[in-house]
Amino acid sequence: MSRRGDNDAVVVGGGVVGAACALVLADAGLQVVLVEGREPPRWQADRPDLRVYAFAPDNAALLATLGVWGSVLAARAQPYRRMRVWDAAGGGELDFDADALGREQLGWIVENDLLVDRLWAALPAAGVRVHCPARVEAVEQDAHGVRVRLDDGTRIDAATAIAADGAESTLRSLVGLPVSRHDYGQRGVVAFVETELPHQAIAWQRFLTTGPLAFLPFAGGRSSIVWTLPDAEANRVLALDDATFARTLTTAFAARLGEVRGVSARAAFPLRRQLVGEYVRGRVLALGDAAHVVHPLAGQGVNLGLRDVAALRELVRGAVSRRADWAAPHRLQRWGRQRLSENTLAAYGFDTINKVFSNDEMHLTLLRGAVLGKVGCVPPLVDLLWKRAAGV
């Protein structure tokens, strides 16, 4: 290789983070290619996607600059105005309130398929060239750029390659970025439910000794549940008949919203912490789930990935304004160190919360409810915690 071709970036992976990254780079005036292994399913309003996100305001603003967020809101996005967190062992309650924080809402509950659908709809007008279905087979690089070979024989030269192809990233593996993994021995059970009492646009979370149980407000008065359970217990819950599942869930949630009725299929996904030790190798970088997978208890997975993208946008804008090479390895390394530090801190923070609350050790049980109550009584601390989660 002695030249990078006409492309500035090849983004591998067309999920929420990968598609957003392609649009951000194209919006900065770069020539971008997106590679994805399979055509994403079209969003269907009458078939809600079980995979939902608690979408933060800073990332909504990012998508707004790309002309995407308005179409998401027009389709279906449930704002939530409060978050209430409490421990099954008793004690105080942590309450985040949009009014008290001077916000219209704390965030939105949005389906994965809807986000991907709207992001992909924006790709052609942005000038992003899409190779789909196609998968990366090999990558080589030198001081001038990268060359990616796809399974259909296509070769793509570019200034840089971006691994946004998920937790099992092929591109990340091909360049040898180191990965550490920790299996929590837990699974997240997800489903849509209806409740006897209205959800009140509140995101609820109750800590149980087996793990947190979240009720997230959804359109049509429904709630999306994310129930963290040990593997064996998750399998048991998945196997329950609908009536028994509803009773079990009602009890686990202390009937905070009255009787619960399941209105969808149930699914579960394994939980783990997975962190890449360095985000950049030469002119190849990793972001989103390809770089970090965190516990879902705070709903920050996709938010952290989009913050990777936002930080990359700032790097590109700054370099382009100075007519500098934005993809120079030393600049990418600076971006990588910043994101590695922030994401690692977040991952281990969620890990600590999970350890403290997902157990029945007597001393911790006595302390944690009281700690939640104390934090909730200090408005500046509540404000700080929410701003950290919201990216503002």
Secondary structure, 3 states (H helix, E strand, C coil): CCCCCCEEEEEECCCHHHHHHHHHHHHCCCCEEEECCCCCCCCCCCCCCCCEEEECHHHHHHHHHCCCHHHHHHHCCEEECEEEEEECCCCCEEEEECCCCCCCCCEEEEEHHHHHHHHHHHHHHHCCEEECCCCEEEEEECCCCEEEEECCCCEEEEEEEEECCCCCCHHHHHHCCCEEEEEEEEEEEEEEEEECCCCCCEEEEEEECCEEEEEEECHHHCEEEEEEEEHHHHHHHHHCCHHHHHHHHHHHCCCCCCCEEECCCCEEEEEEEEEECCCEECCEEECHHHCEECCHHHCCHHHHHHHHHHHHHHHHHHHHHCCCCCCCHHHHHHHHHHHHHHHHHHHHHHHHHHHHHCCCCHHHHHHHHHHHHHHHCCHHHHHHHHHHHHCC
